[in-house]
Amino acid sequence: MNKPIVAFLYDFDKTLCTRDMQEYTFIPSIGMEPNDFWHLANGLAEQEHMDSVLAYMYCMLTRTTLRRDHLVECGHDVVYNPGVEDWFDRINAYGDALGVKVEHYVLSSGLKEIIEGTSIADRFTKIFASEFLYDDKGVAL
């Protein structure tokens, strides 16, 4: 018999991890402070009347050559809020005790590539997040 499914949906930045995912490795790697980067991105969004997610992604593209593998590596340095790393086993066991299958999903305006590089990425059934388009060499376009 198939178990009923219970789905948990998570934001990522400042929910599962302690701050915006770009702040751990990416922003320092381009020689900027987080506040300066977000000020630049938010200013661009306001000035150009554009979506703030597209603005921060544009700022990333214009500051360096973005490679998919580098963004995935940025996920290795993400710091989680207390309890996150053992949460999945605990809630899955609780679901088993109740006779349900627990699935975990991420819905984030952050970057899928960085989330995929985290130590908890394999706990998610699917990750719905922003991503860049890449050429055949893995360079963001």
Beta strands, then each sheet from edge to edge (+ up, - down):
strand 1: 5-10
strand 2: 101-111
strand 3: 126-130
sheet 1: 1+ 2+ 3+
end
